[in-house]
Amino acid sequence: MFSEKFFNSKENPKGESPEKEEKPVIIIKKSSNAPQEVKEIPSFDSELWGRAYSPDDIYLPDSDEAISFAVASHEVGHLIEEGKNYDADLDNFQAVRSEEQRAWDRGWEYLQKHLGEYYEDNPETSLKIKQSFDKIRDLYMQATDLSKEMYLEPGALDNLTKEEKDILLKERRKKFFSEKGEEFKKITEEIKKEKIGIKPDWDKFTDIVKKTVEDVFEDNER
């Protein structure tokens, strides 16, 4: 359901920055088309899940405008280099929480600059999106805090192979959802209550997100 960085081991090695491009190739797919291994995660919900590992590997929900824009801003936030926490991993909850909060706050700074273009014929809805964003962000962070028990002690992943880490992650994830699944579900239900009842125009929506990503990468190169 939530950012894949939550429940999947990272593809990007610690401390390794993605290659910079003057004009990044931006590919955005619907979360309903997520890879099968992602769909097998207990929390997966195509209305609420997204990820942005790189400009050409972005998945966003084709959900309700309030949720789609909120998740988009968060995932774009993970692409911002300034302040990025590369220590976020299964053995460092505080780093994960810090990175999640940073992505919500910084991503929204960028995306909201283009909201007026999307809602130029309906500016009052832009205000609804902002109000819903604040509530959605706080609920996702509640889910982050709830997941704390899934994380290990610092250094617990040292000397483990990727395969061993993946096995450990699946075990921790399974245990977490067996114990906290109902509490987690209540949070997802609260998020869905923030819908404004309008499905996004996918092409127009992704155009706005692409402009936001371009802004981010211009700043990343400064």
C-alpha positions as YAML, in Angstrom:
chain: A
units: angstrom
residues:
- id: 1
  name: MET
  ca: [0.00, 0.00, 0.00]
- id: 2
  name: PHE
  ca: [2.55, 2.57, 1.09]
- id: 3
  name: SER
  ca: [5.88, 3.62, -0.30]
- id: 4
  name: GLU
  ca: [7.81, 0.54, -1.34]
- id: 5
  name: LYS
  ca: [10.84, 1.89, 0.54]
- id: 6
  name: PHE
  ca: [8.86, 0.97, 3.64]
- id: 7
  name: PHE
  ca: [8.70, -2.74, 3.09]
- id: 8
  name: ASN
  ca: [11.21, -3.60, 0.40]
- id: 9
  name: SER
  ca: [14.97, -3.62, 0.65]
- id: 10
  name: LYS
  ca: [16.45, -0.75, -1.30]
- id: 11
  name: GLU
  ca: [17.73, -1.13, -4.83]
- id: 12
  name: ASN
  ca: [19.94, 1.92, -4.40]
- id: 13
  name: PRO
  ca: [23.07, 1.13, -2.31]
- id: 14
  name: LYS
  ca: [23.66, 3.27, 0.77]
- id: 15
  name: GLY
  ca: [25.34, 6.53, -0.06]
- id: 16
  name: GLU
  ca: [25.10, 6.07, -3.79]
- id: 17
  name: SER
  ca: [23.44, 8.92, -5.65]
- id: 18
  name: PRO
  ca: [21.57, 8.24, -8.89]
- id: 19
  name: GLU
  ca: [23.21, 9.53, -12.02]
- id: 20
  name: LYS
  ca: [22.20, 13.05, -12.90]
- id: 21
  name: GLU
  ca: [20.75, 13.92, -16.28]
- id: 22
  name: GLU
  ca: [20.07, 17.35, -17.70]
- id: 23
  name: LYS
  ca: [16.71, 16.18, -19.01]
- id: 24
  name: PRO
  ca: [15.71, 12.98, -17.25]
- id: 25
  name: VAL
  ca: [13.61, 10.42, -19.05]
- id: 26
  name: ILE
  ca: [10.41, 10.34, -17.01]
- id: 27
  name: ILE
  ca: [8.19, 7.25, -17.10]
- id: 28
  name: ILE
  ca: [5.10, 7.08, -14.93]
- id: 29
  name: LYS
  ca: [3.00, 3.94, -14.70]
- id: 30
  name: LYS
  ca: [-0.21, 3.21, -12.84]
- id: 31
  name: SER
  ca: [0.16, 1.44, -9.51]
- id: 32
  name: SER
  ca: [-2.31, -1.16, -10.75]
- id: 33
  name: ASN
  ca: [0.50, -2.25, -13.11]
- id: 34
  name: ALA
  ca: [3.02, -2.72, -10.30]
- id: 35
  name: PRO
  ca: [5.42, -5.68, -10.55]
- id: 36
  name: GLN
  ca: [4.01, -8.97, -9.26]
- id: 37
  name: GLU
  ca: [6.42, -9.12, -6.32]
- id: 38
  name: VAL
  ca: [5.07, -5.78, -5.16]
- id: 39
  name: LYS
  ca: [1.47, -6.91, -5.47]
- id: 40
  name: GLU
  ca: [2.30, -9.80, -3.17]
- id: 41
  name: ILE
  ca: [3.18, -7.44, -0.30]
- id: 42
  name: PRO
  ca: [0.37, -7.72, 2.30]
- id: 43
  name: SER
  ca: [-0.12, -3.96, 2.44]
- id: 44
  name: PHE
  ca: [-0.37, -3.48, -1.32]
- id: 45
  name: ASP
  ca: [-3.36, -1.41, -2.44]
- id: 46
  name: SER
  ca: [-3.25, 0.10, -5.92]
- id: 47
  name: GLU
  ca: [-5.29, 3.06, -4.67]
- id: 48
  name: LEU
  ca: [-2.65, 3.98, -2.11]
- id: 49
  name: TRP
  ca: [0.70, 2.59, -3.21]
- id: 50
  name: GLY
  ca: [3.42, 4.36, -5.13]
- id: 51
  name: ARG
  ca: [7.16, 4.42, -5.64]
- id: 52
  name: ALA
  ca: [9.82, 6.51, -7.33]
- id: 53
  name: TYR
  ca: [13.20, 4.84, -7.45]
- id: 54
  name: SER
  ca: [14.25, 7.03, -10.38]
- id: 55
  name: PRO
  ca: [12.58, 9.30, -12.99]
- id: 56
  name: ASP
  ca: [12.03, 6.35, -15.31]
- id: 57
  name: ASP
  ca: [10.69, 4.07, -12.55]
- id: 58
  name: ILE
  ca: [7.69, 5.88, -11.09]
- id: 59
  name: TYR
  ca: [4.40, 4.25, -10.14]
- id: 60
  name: LEU
  ca: [1.45, 6.33, -8.95]
- id: 61
  name: PRO
  ca: [-2.14, 5.46, -8.03]
- id: 62
  name: ASP
  ca: [-4.94, 6.18, -10.47]
- id: 63
  name: SER
  ca: [-7.16, 6.73, -7.47]
- id: 64
  name: ASP
  ca: [-8.99, 9.82, -6.25]
- id: 65
  name: GLU
  ca: [-7.41, 13.19, -7.01]
- id: 66
  name: ALA
  ca: [-6.70, 13.86, -3.33]
- id: 67
  name: ILE
  ca: [-4.87, 10.56, -2.86]
- id: 68
  name: SER
  ca: [-3.16, 10.56, -6.25]
- id: 69
  name: PHE
  ca: [-1.69, 14.03, -5.79]
- id: 70
  name: ALA
  ca: [-0.67, 13.31, -2.19]
- id: 71
  name: VAL
  ca: [1.15, 10.10, -3.11]
- id: 72
  name: ALA
  ca: [2.71, 11.78, -6.16]
- id: 73
  name: SER
  ca: [4.15, 14.57, -4.05]
- id: 74
  name: HIS
  ca: [5.57, 12.06, -1.58]
- id: 75
  name: GLU
  ca: [7.22, 9.90, -4.22]
- id: 76
  name: VAL
  ca: [8.65, 12.95, -5.97]
- id: 77
  name: GLY
  ca: [10.02, 13.96, -2.59]
- id: 78
  name: HIS
  ca: [12.17, 10.84, -2.52]
- id: 79
  name: LEU
  ca: [13.88, 12.04, -5.72]
- id: 80
  name: ILE
  ca: [15.06, 15.26, -4.08]
- id: 81
  name: GLU
  ca: [18.76, 14.93, -3.29]
- id: 82
  name: GLU
  ca: [19.04, 17.69, -0.70]
- id: 83
  name: GLY
  ca: [18.79, 16.12, 2.74]
- id: 84
  name: LYS
  ca: [18.14, 12.61, 1.43]
- id: 85
  name: ASN
  ca: [18.73, 9.97, 4.09]
- id: 86
  name: TYR
  ca: [20.59, 7.04, 2.53]
- id: 87
  name: ASP
  ca: [20.76, 5.21, 5.87]
- id: 88
  name: ALA
  ca: [17.05, 4.35, 5.69]
- id: 89
  name: ASP
  ca: [16.84, 0.57, 5.87]
- id: 90
  name: LEU
  ca: [15.29, -2.30, 7.81]
- id: 91
  name: ASP
  ca: [17.82, -1.84, 10.63]
- id: 92
  name: ASN
  ca: [17.38, 1.92, 11.02]
- id: 93
  name: PHE
  ca: [13.80, 2.97, 11.75]
- id: 94
  name: GLN
  ca: [14.68, 6.53, 12.71]
- id: 95
  name: ALA
  ca: [16.38, 7.07, 9.35]
- id: 96
  name: VAL
  ca: [13.34, 5.60, 7.57]
- id: 97
  name: ARG
  ca: [10.97, 7.86, 9.48]
- id: 98
  name: SER
  ca: [13.12, 10.90, 8.81]
- id: 99
  name: GLU
  ca: [13.23, 10.14, 5.08]
- id: 100
  name: GLU
  ca: [9.48, 9.54, 4.90]
- id: 101
  name: GLN
  ca: [8.73, 12.86, 6.60]
- id: 102
  name: ARG
  ca: [11.24, 14.69, 4.42]
- id: 103
  name: ALA
  ca: [9.69, 13.23, 1.27]
- id: 104
  name: TRP
  ca: [6.20, 14.35, 2.29]
- id: 105
  name: ASP
  ca: [7.28, 17.87, 3.15]
- id: 106
  name: ARG
  ca: [9.73, 18.58, 0.35]
- id: 107
  name: GLY
  ca: [7.74, 16.83, -2.37]
- id: 108
  name: TRP
  ca: [4.67, 18.91, -1.65]
- id: 109
  name: GLU
  ca: [6.73, 22.11, -1.89]
- id: 110
  name: TYR
  ca: [7.51, 21.22, -5.48]
- id: 111
  name: LEU
  ca: [4.22, 19.74, -6.63]
- id: 112
  name: GLN
  ca: [1.92, 22.44, -5.28]
- id: 113
  name: LYS
  ca: [3.57, 24.97, -7.60]
- id: 114
  name: HIS
  ca: [1.86, 23.25, -10.53]
- id: 115
  name: LEU
  ca: [-1.52, 22.50, -8.96]
- id: 116
  name: GLY
  ca: [-2.97, 25.77, -10.24]
- id: 117
  name: GLU
  ca: [-2.35, 24.62, -13.80]
- id: 118
  name: TYR
  ca: [-4.30, 21.41, -13.22]
- id: 119
  name: TYR
  ca: [-7.17, 23.25, -11.53]
- id: 120
  name: GLU
  ca: [-7.17, 26.43, -13.63]
- id: 121
  name: ASP
  ca: [-10.86, 25.91, -14.39]
- id: 122
  name: ASN
  ca: [-11.74, 24.82, -10.87]
- id: 123
  name: PRO
  ca: [-9.49, 26.68, -8.39]
- id: 124
  name: GLU
  ca: [-11.66, 25.90, -5.35]
- id: 125
  name: THR
  ca: [-10.80, 22.21, -5.73]
- id: 126
  name: SER
  ca: [-7.12, 23.05, -5.36]
- id: 127
  name: LEU
  ca: [-7.85, 24.15, -1.79]
- id: 128
  name: LYS
  ca: [-9.63, 20.85, -1.10]
- id: 129
  name: ILE
  ca: [-6.56, 18.99, -2.34]
- id: 130
  name: LYS
  ca: [-4.32, 20.94, 0.04]
- id: 131
  name: GLN
  ca: [-6.62, 20.28, 2.99]
- id: 132
  name: SER
  ca: [-6.79, 16.58, 2.17]
- id: 133
  name: PHE
  ca: [-3.03, 16.41, 1.68]
- id: 134
  name: ASP
  ca: [-2.34, 17.48, 5.24]
- id: 135
  name: LYS
  ca: [-4.61, 14.78, 6.64]
- id: 136
  name: ILE
  ca: [-3.35, 12.10, 4.24]
- id: 137
  name: ARG
  ca: [0.29, 12.91, 5.06]
- id: 138
  name: ASP
  ca: [-0.39, 12.62, 8.79]
- id: 139
  name: LEU
  ca: [-2.16, 9.28, 8.34]
- id: 140
  name: TYR
  ca: [0.68, 7.83, 6.29]
- id: 141
  name: MET
  ca: [3.10, 8.94, 8.99]
- id: 142
  name: GLN
  ca: [0.91, 7.19, 11.56]
- id: 143
  name: ALA
  ca: [1.39, 4.05, 9.50]
- id: 144
  name: THR
  ca: [5.13, 4.67, 9.51]
- id: 145
  name: ASP
  ca: [5.15, 4.89, 13.29]
- id: 146
  name: LEU
  ca: [3.00, 1.78, 13.57]
- id: 147
  name: SER
  ca: [5.56, -0.13, 11.51]
- id: 148
  name: LYS
  ca: [8.37, 0.58, 13.99]
- id: 149
  name: GLU
  ca: [8.10, -2.89, 15.50]
- id: 150
  name: MET
  ca: [9.01, -4.39, 12.14]
- id: 151
  name: TYR
  ca: [12.47, -2.84, 12.22]
- id: 152
  name: LEU
  ca: [15.64, -4.40, 13.60]
- id: 153
  name: GLU
  ca: [18.43, -3.11, 15.79]
- id: 154
  name: PRO
  ca: [21.14, -1.00, 14.09]
- id: 155
  name: GLY
  ca: [23.74, -3.19, 12.46]
- id: 156
  name: ALA
  ca: [21.48, -6.24, 12.26]
- id: 157
  name: LEU
  ca: [21.88, -6.35, 8.48]
- id: 158
  name: ASP
  ca: [25.67, -6.19, 8.53]
- id: 159
  name: ASN
  ca: [27.37, -9.04, 6.67]
- id: 160
  name: LEU
  ca: [24.09, -10.36, 5.24]
- id: 161
  name: THR
  ca: [23.77, -11.07, 1.53]
- id: 162
  name: LYS
  ca: [20.97, -9.53, -0.48]
- id: 163
  name: GLU
  ca: [19.19, -12.88, -0.56]
- id: 164
  name: GLU
  ca: [19.44, -13.19, 3.22]
- id: 165
  name: LYS
  ca: [18.13, -9.65, 3.65]
- id: 166
  name: ASP
  ca: [15.18, -10.38, 1.38]
- id: 167
  name: ILE
  ca: [14.27, -13.49, 3.37]
- id: 168
  name: LEU
  ca: [14.56, -11.60, 6.64]
- id: 169
  name: LEU
  ca: [12.42, -8.79, 5.28]
- id: 170
  name: LYS
  ca: [9.65, -11.17, 4.26]
- id: 171
  name: GLU
  ca: [9.71, -12.77, 7.70]
- id: 172
  name: ARG
  ca: [9.55, -9.41, 9.47]
- id: 173
  name: ARG
  ca: [6.80, -8.19, 7.17]
- id: 174
  name: LYS
  ca: [4.72, -11.33, 7.71]
- id: 175
  name: LYS
  ca: [5.08, -11.07, 11.48]
- id: 176
  name: PHE
  ca: [4.19, -7.37, 11.44]
- id: 177
  name: PHE
  ca: [0.97, -7.83, 9.49]
- id: 178
  name: SER
  ca: [-0.07, -10.84, 11.54]
- id: 179
  name: GLU
  ca: [0.16, -8.69, 14.67]
- id: 180
  name: LYS
  ca: [-0.71, -5.20, 13.43]
- id: 181
  name: GLY
  ca: [-2.72, -5.88, 10.30]
- id: 182
  name: GLU
  ca: [-6.05, -4.68, 11.71]
- id: 183
  name: GLU
  ca: [-4.57, -1.43, 13.03]
- id: 184
  name: PHE
  ca: [-2.90, -0.90, 9.67]
- id: 185
  name: LYS
  ca: [-6.18, -1.49, 7.87]
- id: 186
  name: LYS
  ca: [-7.92, 1.14, 9.98]
- id: 187
  name: ILE
  ca: [-5.40, 3.71, 8.85]
- id: 188
  name: THR
  ca: [-5.97, 2.82, 5.20]
- id: 189
  name: GLU
  ca: [-9.70, 3.24, 5.71]
- id: 190
  name: GLU
  ca: [-9.14, 6.68, 7.21]
- id: 191
  name: ILE
  ca: [-7.00, 7.69, 4.24]
- id: 192
  name: LYS
  ca: [-9.73, 6.68, 1.82]
- id: 193
  name: LYS
  ca: [-12.20, 8.87, 3.70]
- id: 194
  name: GLU
  ca: [-10.20, 11.86, 2.46]
- id: 195
  name: LYS
  ca: [-11.31, 11.29, -1.12]
- id: 196
  name: ILE
  ca: [-12.97, 14.26, -2.80]
- id: 197
  name: GLY
  ca: [-14.85, 12.04, -5.23]
- id: 198
  name: ILE
  ca: [-13.04, 13.01, -8.42]
- id: 199
  name: LYS
  ca: [-10.87, 10.62, -10.43]
- id: 200
  name: PRO
  ca: [-7.79, 12.27, -11.98]
- id: 201
  name: ASP
  ca: [-7.40, 12.97, -15.67]
- id: 202
  name: TRP
  ca: [-4.45, 10.60, -15.97]
- id: 203
  name: ASP
  ca: [-2.69, 12.34, -18.86]
- id: 204
  name: LYS
  ca: [-3.08, 15.79, -17.32]
- id: 205
  name: PHE
  ca: [-2.12, 14.46, -13.90]
- id: 206
  name: THR
  ca: [1.08, 12.83, -15.14]
- id: 207
  name: ASP
  ca: [1.99, 15.98, -17.09]
- id: 208
  name: ILE
  ca: [1.91, 17.90, -13.81]
- id: 209
  name: VAL
  ca: [4.02, 15.26, -12.08]
- id: 210
  name: LYS
  ca: [6.54, 15.26, -14.93]
- id: 211
  name: LYS
  ca: [6.95, 19.03, -14.66]
- id: 212
  name: THR
  ca: [7.48, 18.61, -10.93]
- id: 213
  name: VAL
  ca: [10.15, 15.94, -11.47]
- id: 214
  name: GLU
  ca: [11.90, 18.18, -14.00]
- id: 215
  name: ASP
  ca: [11.97, 20.98, -11.40]
- id: 216
  name: VAL
  ca: [13.46, 18.59, -8.85]
- id: 217
  name: PHE
  ca: [16.23, 17.45, -11.16]
- id: 218
  name: GLU
  ca: [17.10, 20.99, -12.17]
- id: 219
  name: ASP
  ca: [17.63, 21.77, -8.50]
- id: 220
  name: ASN
  ca: [19.48, 18.51, -7.89]
- id: 221
  name: GLU
  ca: [22.12, 19.56, -10.42]
- id: 222
  name: ARG
  ca: [22.77, 22.94, -8.86]
...
